[in-house]
């Protein structure tokens, strides 16, 4: 009887200990420490010990790569290199960090259990910022870039996105807290916080990316505001009408547009990186289009510019992206150790510049470049995304029918 009692006690104790080192199910409010004493909040739910859902406005990100080791945890994000690591205290993550190893970046991370608020202690809004905003960002070196804010407000809650000439900032969510706008997003790659004061029908504030970047911005309402045409920003230099490159695939084989696979076919060349959320949005669209149109004479080929420090790590990231998104077209490694756009342009010297990841180059059956589309307007942009899908389909069909 003593032996049976002892065994039962050990089994019960070990089960309780195991539960202690698993995440509690329920709602969480997460906080990333950015700059100037500010924190970037986002929300997630633990649906079971091995699955998390991260929420940004209408976006739900399923995270199912969770590693437990004794009293420690590592949460790996789908596709991206970044992860959260920490220790446990009563089933809650303690002393956590959001880590990107290749960039040597670490951002302190903490959580509050049983809390589904994004921003707390929100005052009654003193303004409604729904609509289109003309924005200007100023970086620390005084350089500037333009953007278009697209916001929707209901009571105090604000959602929307910000488009730039190189893509959008995806799903933003936050509040109008009195006269202060607060927006955030976190998707495993982006860790963005926007704060701004509303005064005299204008916004002025700061944009924080993790704890490594800050830019000031101003914004004014402008219902008719549009960014430059995405098809006019990147182009072939004078004297060129073709794109040429040779880069390796994961088997070490050199691949170029001269290969038999691409002869007499319409080809879309995607300049991208596995670390890039806009590239992920575009890759999801392209991979589905490719699967649905295999009977047509169209091919896709991606050129990956990776900041992973080694070739091995870069191909690990590429293979992970292909597996998670079910990408059946080739992804070649164009560069590793840096995602520098200047270095990328050196690899493709016929382009005037590589302005954005992603950039798509459309090539007709004869091998001539017919269009270059800079950036990508993802699902968060709503009508702009639908416009891209329609334009893409029409233009590809035009090339296919020539």
N, C-alpha and C positions, 0 to 999 in steps of 0.2 A: 504493500500500500504506500509506503514511503517513497518507493521508487516511482510509482505511478504519479503520486502527488508532485514529486520533483520534476518529472517530465512535463506534466501539465503546466507547472509554474514557468518552466523554461520556455515552452512554446508560447504561452500567453505573453511573457515578457519580451520575447523576440519579436512577436507581432506588433506589440505596442511600440517597440523601439523602431521597427521598420516604418510604421505609420508616422512616427515623429520626424523621420527623415524623408518624407514625401510632402509635396506641396498640398496644402489644404485646398479643397474645392471652394469656389466662390469668387466674388468680385474683388478686384484689387485696383488701387490707385498707385501708379508708379511715378517716381520722381527722378529725373536726371539733373545733376548739378551742372549748369552751363557756366555762365560768366556773370560777374558783377553781383554775386549773391542771388541770382535768379535760378529758378528750377523749372524744368520742362516737364509738365505732367502728361501722362497718357493712361489709358485704361485697358485692362485685360481681365479675362476670366479664366480660371482653371476649371476645365470641364471634367477632367480626371487627372490622375497623377502624372500622366504622360502626354497631356495635350493642353494647349493654351490657345485662346483666341484673343488677338490684339485688335482694338477698335480705334478707327479714325473716321469719324463721320459715317459714311455709308460703306466704308471698307472694313472687311473682317479678314484678318490674316491668321491662318491656321499654322500653329507651331507644334510640330510633333517630333522634334529631335531634342529630347531632354535627357541628360545624363546625370545619374546619381552616383555618388561615391562617398560612403560613410555619411558625414554630416555636411557634404558639399554638393553643389549643383552647378550644372552648366547648361544653359539654354541656347541652342544653336538656331539661328534664323534660317528660314527656307532660302536657298540659293546663296545668300550673302555670306561673306566671311565673318562678319561681326557676331559676337555672342555676349551673353550676360553670364557672369560667374559670381558665385557667392557662397555663403554658409547658411546653415539653418539655425533658427531659434524657434522652437515650438511650431515647426511646420511652415515658418515664414522665412523668406530670404533676408539675410542680414549681411551687412558689409559687402554689398554687391558692387560690381563694376561692369559697365558696358565697354567691351574691348574690341579694337580692330588691330590685330597684331602687325599686319604688314605696314600699317601707317604709324605704329607705335602710339596709338591713342587709347586713353583710358578715361572714362567718365564715371564718377561716383553715382551709384544707383541705389535707391531704397524703395520700399513698398509700404502701403497701408492696406491692411486686410479689411474686408467687408466695407469697402468704400468705392462707389461707382461714379463719384463726382470727378470731373476733370479739373475745373477751377473752383475753389471754395470761397465762401463768404462773398458772393457776388451781389453787388448793389444793383438797384433798378437802373436799367440802361437809360442814358440821357440822349441817345441818338440811335437811328436805324441806318445801318450802312449797306443795306441791300442794294445791289446794282454793280455797275462797272466802274473801276477806278484806274486812273492813269497814274502809274507809279514810277518813281526814280530812286534807285539805290546808289549809295555812295560808299565805296570801300575805304579801308584805312589809308590806302595810298592815293586817295582822292579820285581814282577812276570811278566811272559811273556805268550803270546799265539800266535799261528801261524794262518795265514789266506791266502786266495787266492784271489787276485784281478782280476776281469774280466772286462776290459774296452774297450769301443769303442769310437773313436774320429773322428769327421767330422768337419773340419775347427777348430774352437775353442771349439765347444760343445763336452762335454764328458758325456757318460752314461755308465751304467754297474752296477755291484754289487760287494760285498766282501763276500766271503764264509769263515766261520770258522768251527771248528769241531762241533759246536752246532747249526748251521743254517746260514742263509745269512742275510745281512743287507738290503735286499729288493732293491727297485728301487732307485738308486742314479743318480743324474743329476747335471751337473755343467759345468765348463769351464777349459781350459788350458789358463791361463792368463799370457802371456809371458812365464816365467819359473815357474809359480806357479799353482799348481793344486788346484781347489776349487770344492768340491762336497757337496751336501746336500740332505736330504730327511725329509719329515714330513708327517706322516699318522695318527696323533691323538694319537699314542703311542710312536713311534720313533720320536725323534728330534735330528738328527745326522748331524754333520758338520765335514768334513775332509778338512784339508789344508796341503799342502806339497810343498816343493821346489824340482825342478828337477835339478840334477847336476851329471855329469859324468855317465849318464844312470841309475841313481838311484833316488828314492824319499825318502824324510825324512820330517816328519811333525807331526801333532797332530790330534787326533780324539776326538771330543767333543760330549757328550750326554747331551742335555739340559745345565743347569748351575750347575750340580752336579757331573759330571764325566769327566775326561780327561785322555788320554793315548797317549804316543808317539808311532810313528811307522816308520819303514823303509821298503823299497820295492825294489826289483830288478827284471828285466824281466827274466822269466823262462817258456818257452812255454810248457815244459813237467811236470811242477810242479803239484803234487796231494796231497791232504790232506789224513790223515789216513782213512781207510775204516770205514764208519759210522756203520757197522754191527759188529765191533769188540771192540768198546769203552766201552759199557755197557754190563754186563753179570751177570749171577747168580753166587753167591758164591759157592764154593765147597760144595757138599753135597745136593744142591737144584736142582730140575728140574721143580719146579712148582712155580707159583705166587699165593700168598694168601693175601686177604684183605677183609675188611668189612667197608664200608663207607655209609653215608646216602644220599638219594636223596632229592628232594625238598619237598616231603611229609613226611620226617622224617623216612622213611622206610630204614632199613639196607639192603644193597645189597652186594652180594659176588658172586664169580665165581661158588660157589656150588649151586646157584639157578637153578631151572629147566630150565629157559630160555636158559642157556648156555650149557646144557648137550649135549654131542656128537656133538658139533658145533665148527667150527673154530672161534676163538675170537681174535680181535685186541684190546688191551688195550692201550689207549692213555693217557700219562702223560702230562698235559697241564695247561694253565692258561688263563682266559679270557682277560688278560692284554697283552698277548704275540702275536705280529703280525705273527711270524712264525707258532704259534699254530692256528691262524685264517686261514692262507693259507692252513695248513694241514686239518683243520676242514672242509673247503669248499670242498676239494677233497674227504675226507672220507664221508661226508654227501651225496654228489652226488653218490658216489660209492654204499653206503648203499641203497639209494632210487632205484638205477638201478638194484640191485641184491638181492632184498628181497626174491626172489624165491629160493635162495641158502642157504645152512646151514652155514651162517656167521653172526656174531654179532660184534658190536663195543660197547665199554664202555669207557667213558672218566673219568679220575680222575683229578679234578680241585684243584690246589694249588693256593689259592687266597691271595693277600695282603690286601684285604678289611678288615676293622677293626672289623666288626661284622659278625656273621653268616647270619643275614638278608641281609646285603649289598652284601655278597658273593653270595647268592642265587639270588639276584636281577640281578647281573652281569651274572650269569649262564643262567638265564631265558632270559635275553636280547640277549645273544649270540645265544641261541637256536632259538629264534623267528626270529632274523635277518638273520641267515644263513639257517634256516629250517632244523635244526638238529633233527632227529627222534630217535637217539639212546640215552641212558641215560648218563647224566653227573652227577657224584657224587661229593660231597664236601669232599675232602681228607684233606684239611687244610685251615684255614683262619687266617688272622693277619700277615702272612709272606709268601713270596714266596721262602724262603731259601731252597736251594738244599740240604743242610745238614739235615735240619728238614724233608724234603721230603724223604730222604733216610732212616731216622728213621722210617717213616711210612711203608716203603717197605724194611725191613732189609735183605731180600734175595738178593737184588741187590748190586753189588760192590760199586756203587754210582749212584746218579742221576746227570748226567753231564749236561743235557740240558732239557729245555722246548722248543719243545716237545720231547718226547721219545715214541716210539711205541714198544709194546711187542706182538709178534705173538705166539698164543697158538693153538696147534692142537686139534683134536677131543678127544684125550685121556686126555687132560689137561696139556700136557707137553709144556714148553716154547721151541720154535724152533728157534726163532731169536729175537734180540733186535736191533732196528734201532734208533740211536742217532741223534737228530736234524731233520731238514727238509729243503730240497732245494726247495724253492718256485718258482713260475713262473718267477721271475726276473733272475733266474740262467739259463734260456733257456734250453740248451741241457741237463744239469744236472737234471732239473725238468722232462723232457721227459724220461730220463733214469730211474728216480725213479718210474714214473708211469708204465713203462714197467716192471720193476723189481717187483713192488708191485703186479701187475696183475698176473705175472707168478708164483710168490711164493704162493699167495693165492690160485690160481688154483691147484697148486701142493698139498697143504694141503687139499683142498676140495676133491680131487680125491683119497686120501689115504683111 
